[in-house]
Amino acid sequence: MTKTMTVVKFKVKSGFDNDFVDAMKNYDYSKTNFWRLITLDNGHYVSISEYDNIEDTGDDEVSGLDWLDSVSHMLEYFGESRTDALSGIIIADYDKPAN
């Protein structure tokens, strides 16, 4: 099994932080092993997800575009893109041992 990670950075317009976080929480993450949202400074947020395989990542991108269209009014652009995104195959990891 080739696990994959996606990391997507968003820049949220002033006044939309709570709405954006709510929209992120309401997305369907059922294809992921886990999802995390972190906040940086100046309205920047980063979404981090792990998938079992690249196909699940691709499937999620399709539904993700509809979701992204629904929150576009909350976002500032990175050049011509609404996100600053990357993904890749996990080549090393660490899991805390169970007690």
N, C-alpha and C positions, 0 to 999 in steps of 0.2 A: 504494500500500500504506500503510495507516494503522497504524503500530506503536503498541503499547500497553505500558505499564509497570504492574506491580503491586508494591506495597510492603506487607508484612504484618509487624506487630510482635507478638512473643510475650513473655510473662513466664513464665519457667520456675521451677518450685518448686525449692527448695534440694535438692541431691543428685541431680537429674535432668539436669544440664547435658550430660554425655557421652552419655547415652541419647537426649536430644533432638537433639543434633547428629548422631548416627548415624542417627536416624530421618529427619532432614532430608536427609542425604546419600543415603539409600536411596529417596527419592521419585522417581518417574518424571518427569524434566524434559524429555522428548523433544519436547514442544510448544513449548518456549521457545527463544529465540535464545541467551539466557544466563541464568544464575542465580547469585546471590551471597548468602551469609549473613554478616552482620556481627554482632559482639557489642558490646553497650553495657555499662553498669554494672548491678549488682544483678540479674543473671539475665535481662536484656532482650536479645532477639535480633531482628534485622530481616532478612527475606527479600526480595530484590529480583529481579524477573524481567522480561525483555522478551519480548514476543510480536509476531508479524507482523501480527496483526489481533485485533479484539475477540472474534471467534468462538472463537479458540484460548483466549483468557482464560476465556471462559464454559465451554468444554469442560473446562478444567483445574480450574475451581471445583467441578464435579460430582465428579470423582475426588478432589479435595482435601478434600471434606467427609468422605469415608470415612477418609482418612488422618488428618484432624483428630480424628475420633472415636477413632482408635487411640492418639492421644497426649494426649487430654484429661486423663488422670490426672496428667500431668507439668506441667500449666499452671495458673497463677493467672489469674483472670478480670479483664477490664477491664469493670467493671460486670456486665452480663449476657452479655458476649461473650467468647469464648476468644481473640480476636485484636483488634488495632486495625489495620484494613486500609483501604487506598485504592488506587484504580487510575485511570488516565487515559490519554488519547491524547498521544503525544509530539509536541510542537509545535516543539521545537528540540533539537539535539544536537551533539556534537562527537566525532569519531573521530580519534585520533592517526594522522597519515599513515604509511604503510608506508615502511620504509627502502629 
